[in-house]
């Protein structure tokens, strides 16, 4: 059973949907327990999955008692909790059922509030990157509880007509370059650095348009900054978009100036599509960019710069424009991303983990 208490739709919910699809395709009987009236509930019911609903954060005692009875009746063998609240409710309910294994997951670098929950309730904790695993270990979660399984995406599907249409919509002339950023408008995403770097490029005479797809609390500040730096013609805040892959494919460069990341599948998608990337090199981005030594790669597969350094970002963008036709470099990046961040690999590794949790324990003679 896959569990989530989130109401909205984000990277964690995309992960759970892809995992559910992949497990079902491999013959696994998949149930979901998700928040009532959530986007995830709507999407998974539409795809034909059996879905039980949770009220709020899933901690109602009667609800958990009924859920425990249901776990027994359906002979559930693994409860996979996709967020910390589901681990508190569903995980504890599952621990009361003999034979059920509990899997937790950490998607982000945000501080862990309850180490005991992950150490005591979860039989294993999936970490979506090596940086997340290191953060969990530093907080006291035992090493033998942790396993790195990268979150993943399906290969993006795009068409040339959509690409050309978007470029025609955003670019005032063929000589302009298009920078695309995808991410929630939050301070930690570093969009301020992108806006400032665009102002630098404009002052140098470089013709660029930057579009940022996403929504969030930082919008008023970014709007004010865009006006103050006089880049209202060069920077557009698009709000939420349902076509991020098409936007990425239309870009001359994908920019990701984040201050920290558990992982970043937007960057992985750009690499798969052979679109140049300019990015910070922090947290799980090191895995995606091929900079993490444990990935055993020859990265970085992007132009990288320090967090908050808008001058360095402007230089990296300018260099990427000049090298945008480097087909060999872009093909290496695409191959790396497809090999490490494809959904099939993630699903197979997760299913292997489930099986190992239920493997007989060898006893000493």
N, C-alpha and C positions, 0 to 999 in steps of 0.2 A: 504494500500500500504506500502511495506517495502522498505526503501531507503538506499543506501550506495554509497559513492564516492571513496571507496578504490580500488586500482588496483590489489593488491596482495591477498594472501590467508593466513589468520591467525585465531586466536580464535574468533574474532568478526564476521568473515565471516562464520565460522562453526556455530556459534550461529544463524545467520540470516537464513542459510539454514535449520537448524533443526526446527526453528520456522516456516518457510514457509511450510515445510513438515507437521508439526503437525497441523497447522491451516487448511491446505487443507484436511487432514484426518478427521477433525471435521466438514467439510462442509462449511468452510469459503472460499469465493472467494478471491484469493490472487493475487495481482499484485506486480511487483517489478520495481523500478527505480534505475539502477545501472550504474556505470562508464563504458563507452564504451571500449570494448576490455579487460575488467577485467576478472580475473579468475572466479569471481562470476557470471558474465554474461554467460560465457561459460557453467558453471555447471548447472545453473538454466534453461537456454534454453534447455539443454539436458534432463532435468527432466520434461519438458513440461509446465513450467510456462510462463505466459505472462510477457515479460520484455521490459521496455522502457529504452533506453540508455541515459546517461548524458555525456556531454563533460567536461573533467577535473573535477573540484570540484563542478560542477552543479550550477554555479552562473550566467550563461549567461542569460541576461534579456529576450530575445526572447524565449529561451528554457523554462524559468520559466513561461512565459505567456502562451505558448502552453500547458505546464504541468497543469497549473491552469484550462484551458479549458477542458483538459482531465479528471481531477479530477471531474469536474461537470458532464461531459458526462457519466462517469462510476459510478457515485453516490458513490464515495469513502467516507467512514465514518471515517477512521483513517489513518493517515500517521505516520508511525513508522520510525524514523530517527536513523540509527545505528551508526552514527559518528557525530562529531561536524560540519563538513563541510556540510553534508546533512541537518542538522538542520538549518543552515544558509540559504541554498537555498530552498530545498523542504519544510522545515518548514514554512518559510515566505510565500512561494507561497500558501501553504495550508491554512494559516491563513486568506487569502483573500477569501476563499470559505466558505460560510455560512454552519455551521453544521459539518464541518470537525474538528476532534480533532487531536492534534499533540502530539506524544509521543517521548521523547528523551531517551537516555540511556547513562550511564557512565559505561565503562568496566574497567577503569584503575584508579590508584591513582595519575596519573600525574596532575599537577595543572590545574585548569579550567581558561582559558584565558578570556572568556566572560561569566560572571555570568548572565548578563542581558539576554543573548540569552536563557539560560535554564530557567530563571525566567519568562520571558515575552513571548517567542515563544512557549515553551512546556507547554501543559496542565498537563502533568505528566512526571516525570523523573524516569525511572527504574534504580536502582542501583544493580549491580550484587553481592554485599556483604554488610554487615553492615559497614565495614570499608569505602567503597566507599560512602555510605550514610552519614556517619559521616563527611567525607571530604567535601562533597557537602554542608552539613549544615554549616560547619565551614566557607565556602566561601560565605555564605549568601543566598543560595537557600532556600526558605521557606520550612519548614518541611512538610506542607500539599501538596507540589509538589512531594515529594520523596516517592518512594515505593521500598522496597527490593524484588527483584525476582531473585533468583540465576540463573546464566547461567548453562547450563546442557549439558549432553552428553547421547547418547544411550549407553546401556550396551555394553562394548567392546566384540567383538567376536574373539576368538583366538583358535588355534588348537595345540595339543601337538606336531605334526610333525614340525610345524614352530618354536615352542619353542626349541625343541631339536636341530633343524638345526642351529638356531642362537647361542645357547650355544656352539655347536661344532665349529662354525665359530670363535667365539671370545675367547673362553677359551682354553689355551694350555694344561690344565690337569683337571681332575675331582676335584682336591683339590683347585682350584682357585674359588673365588667368583666373581660374575658379578654385577657391579654397573651400573645402567642406569640413565642418566639424559636426559631430553627432553626440549629444549627451545632455543630460538634465542641466538646467541653468542653476548651478549651485557653485558657491565659492571654490569648493574643492576641485571642480572641473577645470579651473584655470582659464576660462574664456576671456577674462580681462587681459591676460598676456597676449592672446591672439588679437584682440582689438588694438592693443598698443603696437603690436608688430605690424599690423596693417597700416596704421598711421605712419610708422617709419617707412614702410615701402612706398606709400603714397608720396611722402616728402622727397623720396629719391627718384620719383618719376616712374616707378613700376606700376603698371596697370593691373590691379587685382580687384576681385570681388570675393568677399568671404560670406558664406551663409552658414548659420548655426541652427541645426535642427534640434529642438528640445524645449522644455518648459520648466519653470521653477522659480524659486523665491528670489533669485539673483537678477531677474529680468529688469526691474526698475533701475538697479544700479548700472547694469550694462547699457541700458537705453540712455541713461544720463552720460555715461562715459563716451558713448558713440557720438553724442551731440557735442560734448566738450572737446573731443579730439577732431571734430569736423570730418567724420568718416561716415556720415549718414548715407552717402551714395555707395560707399564701399563695403559696409557691413550690414547684413540683414538677419534679423532674428525671425526664424520661420515658424516657431512654435512646434508643437508635436506634429510629426509626419508619419504616415504609414508606408512610406516608400524609401526607407533609409538606404537600401541596397542600390536603388536607382540613383539616388543622390551621390553615393560614394562612387559609382561607376562614371558619373558625369564629371567628377573632379579632376583637376590637374594635380592637386595634392590634397590628401586628407590630413588634417591637423588635429593633434590630441595633446593639449597642454596641461593635462591633469596633474594635480599635486600628489595624488596617490591612487592606486588601483589594486583591487584584488586580482583582476584580470582585465582584459578589454577586447571584446569580440568585434567591436567596430573596427579596430586596427587590424584584427585578423581577417575580417571581411575585405578590407582594402587590399591587404597583401594577397589574398586569394585572387582578387580581381586585377592584380598587377597595377595598382594605383600607388604612386609614391606616397610615403608617409613621413610626416615631421612630428616628432613626439618627445615628451619627456621619457625618462628611463627609470621609472620608479615602481616599486612594488611588483605586482604580477605582470606589469608591462615588460619587465626584463625577460620573462618567459616568452611572451608573444613576439618580442623583437629579436629573440635569439641571443640575448646578452647574458642570460643566466648560465653559469658554467655547467650546472647539472642538466641543461638541455642538450649539451654536447653538439653545439651548432657553430657555424662560422659567422654569426651575426655581429653587429646589429644590421637588421634588414630595414633600416630607416635612418633619416637624419635626426640625431638626438640633441637635446639641449637641456640645460638645468632649469628646474622649476622656477617660474617667475621671471626668467631672463628674456624680456621681450626683444632686446637687441639681438641676442643669439638666435631667437626664434626667427626673426626677420632674415638673418643671414642664412639659416637653414632652409627657409622657404625659397629664398632667391637661388640657392644652390640646387634645390630640387627642381625648380623650373628649368634650370640649365641642363639638368641631367635626366629630364623626364623621358627621353628616348632610349635610356639605357636598358635595353630589352633583357640582357643577360641577368642584370641585378634584379630586375622585377620578376623574372621567371624563378630565380633562386628563392626569392621571398614568397612567391606563390606556392612553390613546391613545399617549402618548410611549413607554411600555414596549413596547407591541405593535409600534410602528414601528421601534424600535431593537434589540430583544433577542429577536426571533422567529427560530426556527430557519431558516425559508426564506431570510431575509436573510443569515444567517451562511453557509449552504451556498452560495448564489449567489456571495457575495463570495469564498469560498475556491476555488470552481471557477474563477472568473475569474482568481484569482491563479495557479492551476496552468496555465491556458492562456497567460497572459502569460509565465510562465517558459519556455515552449516556443515562444514566438513568434519568428519569424526576426529576427535583429538587423540593422538597416539599416546598411549600410556607406557610408562617405563615398566620393564619386566620385574 
